[in-house]
């Protein structure tokens, strides 16, 4: 028996974790911890203990798993480990926190990792990972300019150090911020670079197609990637985008089924971020389904959760939905207050597409807010709100499908919306239904 036997278990444990076999990973990790303790090897103990924590999280023993991650991080922050093991555990723990949407821990450990990397400039791989993690946290915090700067540094450092490839996650992070700011061509290039570097650029690329007013392409992509994904934690990251895209395609049944899965995952993990996403999605579905009063309760809960988590972009998106719901039930003053607050947040973030959407909603609050729609466009909008496809509308109105496509595009342009769900909300807000 020797300590090397424990180290040889570590890659096998990783293989089990990647296959989502938490039970097998936990059994081996416990054995590795025991070997580390018998030989008093701090590196092995910390690494095996954090792997055991990850395995327990996979088995939905979330609190116990997080406790082990915290124990491993105690050794890390106390400088009890070698530099190599310190960097490995830092990055793995942060990844685990992000996978289960534990925003508080991810922020805390990312800040600590940044300080450690500043003291270890020779460890290039960890520095690059730190930059990507920082970019993700900065985006969440609403510091988008800084997020792009950190992601760009992560892309450029490998070239300066003679490394062959930039981290794919850095390109993906760049693309996400570009998309939210409405810089769609830059986002397209960055998503493609992420793909060329080995990452699946989803769900961001599907959401980009939605922003490009290609809802059918967005739906095809997000359905494909969700069908290919079995791991519940990875599916949870895809479900909010899936729901948004299904609403844009007026597929309320698919959106509701995805919401139920997201709610189950949020409860099993106890993650505040997932609960906020589920509440926001529930409100959006209720609003799209013509139930604005019912939408307000989950939307208010979501807004409070996002404020507590300090995620300003999602606060703005939720307040925009609340404003739309208030407008739909006739509360014009409440709608304007919510929409103006949302606009202020979006303007600060430079989220130009969302500023345009809020401006459109505010404009529609005026007495002539729907006057620019033709009678035929109103007719088509009512059919869209009823959940009918363009083909069904064409058959119903004795028009060609191409003509209906043009009418729908004109409606989107005039209303300043980019999805069928938003057009449906507009129809209810303006008394067209």
N, C-alpha and C positions, 0 to 999 in steps of 0.2 A: 504494500500500500504506500502511496506517495501523493503529494499535493497535486502533481501533474494529472492524476486521474480525474480530479475535480475540474481542472481547466479543460480537459478533453470532453467533458460533458457539456460545456457551454455552447459550442456550435450545434450540438444535437438538440439542446433545449430550444435554440433559436429556430431550428427547422420545424420543430413541433409547433411553436408559436405561429410561424408563418402558415402552417397548415390548419390553424385554428384548433389544434388538439391541446387545449389547456390542461386537461387531466394528465396526459403523459408528460407535458412540460413541467407541471407542478411536482410530479413525483421525482423527476430527475433533478430539478432545481433544489428540492429539499435535501437530496443526497449530496449535491455539490456544496450546499451550505454546511452540512455536517462535516464533510471532508475539510473545508476551509477552517472550521472551528477546531477540529482535532489538530491541525497543523498551524493554527494561529496565523493564517494568511489573510490579511485585511483586504487585499485586492479581490481574492476569490470570494470571501464572505460577502462583500458589498455587491459584487456583480451577480453572484448566484441569488442573493436575497432580492435584488431588484427584479431579476428574471422570475422569481417565484411570485413576486407582486404582480407582474404583468400576466402571469398564468392565472392567478386568482381573479384578476379583472376580467380576463376572457371568460371565466366561469361565472361571472356576475357576482363574485364576492368582492364588490368594489371597495367597500370601506376597509376590509382587511388588506386588499391589494395596495391601496393607497398608503396605508400605515407602513407597509414594507418599503414602498418607494421612499417615503419620508425617512425611514431608518437608514436606507442606503445613502440618502442625501446628507444625513448627519455626518457620516464618515467622509463624504466628499468635501463638505464645507469646513470640516475640521482639519483638512489637509493631511488625512491619514493614509491616502492612497497615492500610488504612483501617478505621474502626469498623464500617461496613456489611459489608465483605468479611470482616472477622474474625468477626462474628456468623454470617454465612452459612456459612462454612467450618466453624466450630465445630459448628453444628447438623447440617450434612450429614454430617460425619465421624462424629459420635455416632450418627446414624441408621444409617449404614453398619455401624458396629461392632455395633449392636443387631441389624441384619438378619442378620449372620453369627454372632450369638451370641458375640462376643468380649467377654466380661464384663470382663476386666481393662482393656482399652482404654476401654470404655464408662464404667467407674467413674472412671478417671483423667481422661478428657476432660470428663466431667460435672462433676467437682469443679473443674476449671480454668475451665469455662464459668460456674459459679456465682460464682466469685471475680471474673471479668471482668464479669459482669452487675451485680454490686454496684457496680462502678466506672462503669457506663453506665446509670444509671436512666432516661435519656430513651429508650432503645431498648426500647420496651415489648414489641414482638413477640418479640425474643430473650429477654427476661426471662420471658415466658410459656412459651416453648419450654424454657428452662432449668428452670423449675419442674416441667414435665411429665417431663423427663428425670430430674430429681432424684427425683420420686415413683416412677418406675420402678426406679431403683437402690435407693432406700430399701425398696421392697417386696421386692426381691431380697435385700437385706441382713437382712430380718426386722424392720425398723423400721416397722411397719404404721401406727401412729398418726401418725408423722411423715409417712409417704407420703400419707395421706389429707389431712393439713394442707397439704402442698405442692400436691397436686392441687386442693384447694379454693381455694387462693390463685390458682392459674392460671385457675380458673373465674370468680373474682370480679374479678380485675384488669381485664379488658376492660370490664366495666360501669362500674367506677370511672373508667376512662380514656375512656369514651364510645365504645368500639369496639362494633360490632354483635353480635359472636358470641364466645363462649368457645371455646377449642380443644376439638375433639371428643375428642382423646386424653386430655384432663384428666378428662372425664366417664367415659371408659372406664377410666382408671386408678382412679378412685374406686370404680367398680363392681366391679373385680377384688378390691380389698381387702375391700369389703363382703361379697362372695360368700364369700371365704375365712374371714371371721369369722362366717358364718352369718346375716348381716343381709340376708335374701333380698329383702325388700320394698325396702329402700334400694338394693340392687344392681339390681333390676328398673328402678327409676326412673332410675338413673344410666346403665344401658345404653340406655334409651330416649332420654335426652338426648344421648348420644353419637351415636345414629342420627339424631336430628333435626338434629344439628350437622354431619352429613355423613360419619360414619364407619360402617363395617360392624362392629357390636358382636360380632364373632366372633373367636375361638372361645369367648369368655367367656359369651355368652348361651346357647350350647348346653350349656356346663358348668353354668350356672345351672338350666336345665331338668332336668339330671341331679340336681342337689342338691334340686330340688323333686319328685323321684321321678316324673319324666316322661321315662323313658329313650327311649320311642319318638319323642317330639318332639325330644329331643336328637339322636338318630340322624339324623332327617330333616334337621335344620338343618346338622349337621356334614358329612353326605354332600353336601348341596347346595353348601355353600361350597367344599368340596374339589374338586368337579367343575368349579366356576367358576374355580378358581385354577390357572394354568399355570406361573407363575414358581416355580422350584424353591426359592428362598429363602423365599418366602411360604408355600409348601406345607410347608416344614420347621417353620414356626411352628404350623401347624395339626395336624400329624401326632400329637404327643403327646396332644392332646385327643381326636382321632379314635380313637386306640387305647383310651383310657380309656372312651370312650362305647361303642365296639364291645364291649369286655369286659363292660360293664354290660348289654349286650343279648345276651350269650352268642354273639357273632359272632366266633369265634376265627379263622376263615379270613381275614376282612377285617382283623382286628387284626394277624395275622401278615404279610399283604401290606403293610400300612402300616409295620410295623416294618422290613421289608426296605428300603423306600424311605428311611426315617429313617436307617438304618444307612449306606446309600450316601451320603446327603447329609452325614452327620457325618464320614465318611472323606474325602470330596472337599473339604470345607471345613477339616478338621482342627480343628473347634471342640470344645473340652472340654465346653461345656454341652450340645451336641447329643449327644456321646458318652455323657454322664451320662444324658440323657433316654432314649437308645436302650437303655442297659443296664437302666435301671429298668423300661422298658416290656417288655423281654425277660423279666425276672424276673416281672413281673405276669402275662404271658401264660403262662409255664411254670406258675405257681401256679394260674391259672385252669384250665389244661389238666390238672391233677391230677399235676403233676411238681414237688413242693415241693423235692426234693433238687436237681434241675437248676436251680431258680429261685435257689438261694442264691448260686451263683457270680456271675451278673451283678448280683444285688442288692448283694452285698458290694462289687463294683467300683463300682457306682453310688453307694453310700453314701460310699465313700472320695472319689470325684470331687466329690460335692456338698460334703463337708467341706472339700476343698481350695479349692473355689470360694466357700466361705463363704455357702451358701444354706441357712439353717436349716430352712425349711419343707420343702424337698425331702429334707433329711436325715431329718426326722421321718417323712415319708411312706414313705421307703425302709426305715427301721428298723421301721415298722409292718408292712410286707410281709415283712421278714426274720423278725419275730416270728411272723407267721402261718405262714410256711414252717417255722420251727423247731417250732411247735406241731404242724403236720401230720406231721412225721417223728418226733414223740414226745419232742422235747427241750423239756420244760416249763420248766426253769430258764432255758435260753437264750431261750425265747420271752418269759418274764416280764421278763428284763433288757432285751431290745430294746423291748418294749412300754412299760415304765416310762420308758425314756429318750425314746421318741417322745412319750409323754404330757407329759413335762416340757417338751419343746420346744414342743408345741402349746399348752400352758397359758400359757407365756411370751408366745407370739404372739397369744393370745386366739383361736385357731382352734377355736372351740367345736364345730363338726361333727366335726372330727377327734378332739378330746378324747372326744366321745361314742363314736366308733367304737373308740378304744383301750379305753375303759372296758368296752365290750361284749365285746371280745376277751379282756380280763382276766377278766371275769365268766365267760365261757365256759370259762376254764381251770379253774374249780372243778368238783368231781365232778358237781354237778347242773346244769352249764352248758347242757345241752340238754333238761332235763326239762320246760321250759315249752312245747315243741312238741307238738302233738297228733299222733296216728298218721297222720292224713290230711296234715297239714302236712309231716311227715317224708317221706311218699310224694311229695308235690309237690316238695319240696326236692330229692329225688334226681333227679326228672325235669328240674328246672331245671339241676342240675349236669351232666346228660347233654347239655345244649345244646338242649333242646326248647323250642319257643315255647309260650305259653299256650294257643293253639289246639290244638296237638298234644297237650298234656297233657290238655286237656278231652276230646278224642276218645279218648285212651288210658284215662282213668279214668271215662269215661261221665258227665262233669260238664258243666255249662254253662261257657262261656268266662268269664262274669261271676263265677261261683263260684271259678274258678281265679284270676282277677284278685284276688279278695278274699283267697284263701289266700296268694297271693304277697305281697300287701301286709301281711298279718298276720305272715308269716315275716320280712319286712324289719323290721317294728316290734319283734318279739321278739328278733331277733338284733342289732338296732342297726346295720343296714347299709342302704345306699341303692342297691345295684346287684346284678345277677344274678351278676356275677363275685365279689363279696364273699360272697354267699350260698353260692356254689359252694365258695369257700375254707373257709367255715365247715363245710360238709358233710364235707369231707376232714379238717379239724382234729378234728372231734368223732366221727369213725369212722362216719358215716352211710353211707359208700360203701366 
